[in-house]
Amino acid sequence: NAPAFRRKVLLWSREAWSEVDQVGDGSLPSGRFVSGVTPTPIGTVRILGLCIQWRDANVRTGRRDREAWEDHVAYLQGLRGVLAELDSDIPTILVGDFNQQVPRKRVPRRVFDAFTDVFADWRFVTEGEIPGTGRQTIDHVAINGGLRCVVVFGWRGQTDDGMKLSDHEGVVTRLKSD
């Protein structure tokens, strides 16, 4: 686990946050989960920022005591309880690095099945090829409740001349309430 002061996830809002949770579930690694409730132009929403471990977390680096996908699946198991406890009266947005493409691509079936089981009640607005990137992404926005997506686009993690900016794509969505 990362030191308590190190974070992989950060959420920002123009308005004040309430119901801030930086743990989620005690089984989740520190710094990879944060949630809060904030007022927005479309109403009050809950946002969960997630960073699910990649396939080789603690396999070839770090503690080196895991099998491929082990920490990824463990995160999903811990997240399951967090999602089940959410107040269904507050529309919720999940954002972050999910470390899987939707639909499935190059992920073992058992891992993708665990993924789809945990997120069965969520709509991935970043499913498929993201306009502006020409590819699928592992960074997602998923919604529930009375929310709908009206715009989704992204940008590549490199400049037109090939300079690498990130190993991730950028993703932007515009959501509305029903």
C-alpha positions in Angstrom: 0.0 0.0 0.0 1.1 3.5 -0.7 1.9 5.8 2.2 -1.2 7.5 3.6 -0.1 10.9 2.2 0.2 9.6 -1.4 -2.9 9.8 -3.6 -3.7 8.4 -7.0 -7.1 10.1 -7.0 -8.1 13.7 -6.6 -11.6 15.3 -7.0 -12.2 19.0 -7.5 -15.4 21.1 -7.4 -16.2 24.8 -7.5 -18.5 24.2 -4.7 -17.9 22.8 -1.2 -17.8 19.0 -0.7 -19.8 17.2 1.9 -19.8 13.5 3.0 -16.2 13.2 2.0 -14.8 9.7 2.2 -11.1 8.9 1.5 -11.3 5.2 2.5 -14.4 3.6 1.0 -13.7 0.2 2.4 -10.9 -0.9 4.7 -9.8 -3.5 2.1 -9.1 -0.8 -0.6 -5.5 0.4 -0.8 -4.9 3.9 0.5 -5.0 6.8 -2.0 -7.0 5.0 -4.6 -10.5 6.0 -3.6 -12.2 9.3 -2.7 -15.9 10.3 -2.8 -17.9 13.3 -1.9 -21.2 15.1 -2.5 -21.3 18.5 -4.2 -23.9 20.8 -5.6 -23.6 21.3 -9.4 -25.7 23.1 -12.1 -27.6 19.8 -12.7 -28.3 19.3 -8.9 -26.5 17.6 -6.1 -24.4 14.7 -7.1 -22.1 12.2 -5.5 -18.8 11.6 -7.3 -16.5 8.6 -6.6 -12.9 8.9 -7.9 -11.4 5.4 -8.4 -7.9 4.1 -9.4 -8.2 0.3 -9.8 -4.8 -1.4 -9.8 -3.5 -2.5 -13.2 -2.9 -6.2 -14.1 0.7 -6.3 -12.8 0.2 -4.4 -9.5 2.7 -5.9 -7.0 3.6 -8.6 -9.5 6.8 -7.4 -11.1 7.3 -4.3 -9.0 6.3 -3.2 -5.5 5.9 -6.1 -3.1 6.2 -8.7 -5.9 3.9 -11.0 -4.0 0.9 -11.1 -6.3 -0.4 -12.9 -9.3 -1.5 -11.0 -12.4 -4.8 -9.3 -11.8 -5.0 -10.3 -8.1 -5.0 -6.7 -6.7 -7.4 -5.6 -9.5 -9.9 -8.2 -8.5 -9.4 -7.5 -4.8 -10.2 -3.8 -5.4 -13.4 -4.7 -7.2 -14.4 -6.9 -4.3 -13.9 -4.1 -1.8 -15.7 -1.6 -4.1 -18.7 -3.9 -4.4 -19.8 -3.1 -0.8 -19.1 0.6 -1.2 -21.4 0.8 -4.2 -24.1 -1.3 -2.5 -24.3 1.2 0.4 -24.7 4.4 -1.7 -27.8 6.4 -1.2 -29.9 5.8 -4.3 -31.6 9.2 -4.0 -28.4 11.0 -5.0 -27.3 10.7 -8.6 -23.8 9.3 -8.7 -20.8 9.5 -11.0 -17.9 7.1 -11.0 -14.7 8.6 -12.6 -11.1 7.5 -12.8 -8.7 4.8 -14.0 -10.6 1.5 -14.2 -7.7 -0.3 -15.9 -10.1 -2.1 -18.2 -11.6 -1.2 -21.6 -15.3 -1.5 -22.1 -16.2 -3.6 -24.0 -13.6 -6.2 -23.0 -10.3 -6.3 -24.8 -7.2 -8.4 -23.8 -8.5 -9.1 -20.2 -9.1 -12.6 -18.9 -12.7 -13.5 -19.0 -12.9 -14.1 -15.2 -11.5 -10.6 -14.5 -13.9 -9.0 -16.9 -16.8 -11.0 -15.4 -15.8 -9.7 -11.9 -15.7 -6.1 -13.4 -19.1 -6.4 -15.1 -20.7 -7.9 -12.0 -19.5 -5.0 -9.8 -20.7 -2.4 -12.3 -23.9 -4.2 -13.4 -26.1 -1.2 -12.3 -23.9 1.5 -13.9 -23.9 3.0 -17.4 -20.4 3.5 -18.9 -20.7 6.7 -21.0 -17.1 6.1 -22.0 -17.8 2.6 -23.5 -16.2 1.9 -26.9 -14.0 4.2 -29.0 -13.9 7.7 -27.6 -14.3 10.5 -30.2 -11.1 12.4 -30.5 -8.8 9.5 -29.4 -9.6 6.9 -32.1 -9.4 4.2 -29.4 -11.0 2.7 -26.3 -9.8 4.0 -23.0 -9.2 2.5 -19.5 -10.3 5.8 -17.9 -14.0 5.9 -17.5 -17.1 7.8 -16.5 -20.0 5.7 -15.3 -23.4 7.0 -14.1 -26.6 6.0 -12.4 -29.7 7.6 -11.2 -31.3 10.4 -13.1 -28.2 11.3 -15.1 -27.6 11.0 -18.8 -24.6 11.8 -21.0 -25.0 14.4 -23.8 -21.4 14.7 -24.8 -18.3 12.6 -24.6 -14.9 13.3 -26.2 -11.3 12.9 -25.5 -7.7 13.6 -26.6 -4.7 11.4 -27.0 -2.0 11.1 -24.5 0.6 12.4 -27.0 1.1 15.4 -29.2 0.6 15.3 -32.9 4.4 15.0 -33.4 4.5 12.0 -31.1 5.7 13.5 -27.8 4.2 11.4 -24.9 2.3 13.4 -22.4 0.7 10.5 -20.5 0.1 6.8 -20.9 -3.7 7.6 -20.6 -6.2 9.4 -22.8 -8.0 12.5 -21.6 -11.8 12.1 -21.3 -14.5 14.8 -21.0 -18.2 14.3 -20.5 -21.2 16.6 -20.2 -24.0 15.2 -18.1 -27.6 16.3 -17.6 -30.2 15.3 -15.2 -33.4 13.6 -16.5 
